[in-house]
């Protein structure tokens, strides 16, 4: 209220202030309604993922026969990074990391 009173004291038009306030209040209510309508994302269970994999069929055979370039493109599209680390016994151990999508670019972080 103090800011409104200062604006009026500074010579602002009361009708213009009222219309700006009403527009801002309407925008706020619309944003709150939109946020309330958002459904939370459902987390996948192990069973969900297992079912999806089964529905894909023999994807392991297809991926095993894919070229390195095709796999790299797939991993990039999925935001998946595979890192190989040498274990103390000399064997290589793969680990995977999924990079979150950048909201502004729609791409994965490096």
C-alpha positions in Angstrom: 0.0 0.0 0.0 2.9 2.4 0.8 4.2 1.9 -2.8 0.8 2.7 -4.2 0.5 5.8 -2.1 3.9 7.0 -3.1 3.0 6.4 -6.8 -0.1 8.4 -6.4 1.8 11.2 -4.5 4.3 11.2 -7.4 1.5 12.0 -9.8 0.6 8.6 -11.3 -2.9 8.2 -12.7 -5.1 6.2 -10.3 -7.0 4.6 -13.1 -3.8 3.4 -14.8 -2.5 2.1 -11.5 -5.7 0.2 -11.0 -5.7 -1.4 -14.4 -2.0 -2.4 -14.0 -2.7 -3.9 -10.6 -5.8 -5.8 -12.0 -3.8 -7.1 -14.9 -1.0 -8.3 -12.7 -3.5 -10.0 -10.3 -5.2 -11.7 -13.2 -1.8 -12.9 -14.6 -0.9 -14.2 -11.1 -4.2 -16.1 -10.8 -3.8 -17.6 -14.2 -0.3 -18.7 -13.4 -1.4 -20.3 -10.1 -4.2 -22.1 -11.9 -1.8 -23.4 -14.5 0.6 -24.6 -11.8 -2.2 -26.3 -9.9 -3.2 -28.2 -13.1 0.3 -29.7 -13.6 0.4 -33.4 -12.9 3.5 -34.6 -11.1 5.7 -36.8 -13.1 5.3 -40.5 -12.3 8.5 -42.3 -11.3 9.2 -45.5 -13.2 9.5 -48.7 -11.1 11.9 -51.6 -12.0 8.8 -53.4 -13.2 7.9 -50.5 -15.5 11.3 -50.5 -17.1 11.4 -54.3 -17.4 8.0 -54.3 -19.1 9.2 -51.5 -21.6 12.4 -53.5 -22.4 10.3 -56.7 -23.0 8.1 -54.7 -25.3 11.1 -53.7 -27.4 11.8 -57.2 -28.3 15.3 -58.4 -29.0 16.9 -55.0 -28.6 20.1 -56.5 -27.1 20.8 -58.2 -30.4 20.1 -55.1 -32.4 22.3 -52.9 -30.1 25.1 -55.5 -30.2 25.2 -55.4 -34.0 25.0 -51.6 -34.2 28.0 -49.6 -35.3 29.9 -47.3 -32.9 28.6 -44.2 -34.7 25.0 -45.3 -34.4 25.5 -46.1 -30.7 27.2 -42.8 -30.1 24.2 -41.0 -31.7 21.8 -43.1 -29.6 23.7 -42.4 -26.4 23.8 -38.7 -27.1 20.0 -38.6 -27.8 19.4 -40.4 -24.5 21.8 -38.2 -22.6 23.8 -41.3 -21.7 27.5 -41.3 -21.1 29.5 -44.5 -20.8 32.8 -44.3 -18.9 35.3 -47.2 -18.8 37.5 -47.5 -15.7 40.3 -49.9 -15.3 39.9 -52.1 -12.2 42.7 -53.2 -10.0 42.6 -56.6 -11.7 43.2 -54.9 -15.1 39.7 -55.4 -16.4 37.6 -52.5 -17.7 34.5 -51.6 -15.8 31.8 -49.6 -17.6 29.6 -47.1 -15.7 26.8 -45.1 -17.1 25.5 -41.7 -16.3 22.4 -40.0 -17.7 22.8 -36.2 -18.1 19.8 -34.0 -17.5 18.3 -32.1 -20.4 18.9 -28.3 -20.5 15.5 -26.7 -20.4 16.6 -23.8 -22.6 18.4 -25.8 -25.3 16.6 -29.2 -25.2 19.9 -30.9 -25.2 22.0 -32.8 -22.7 24.8 -31.3 -20.7 28.3 -32.5 -21.6 
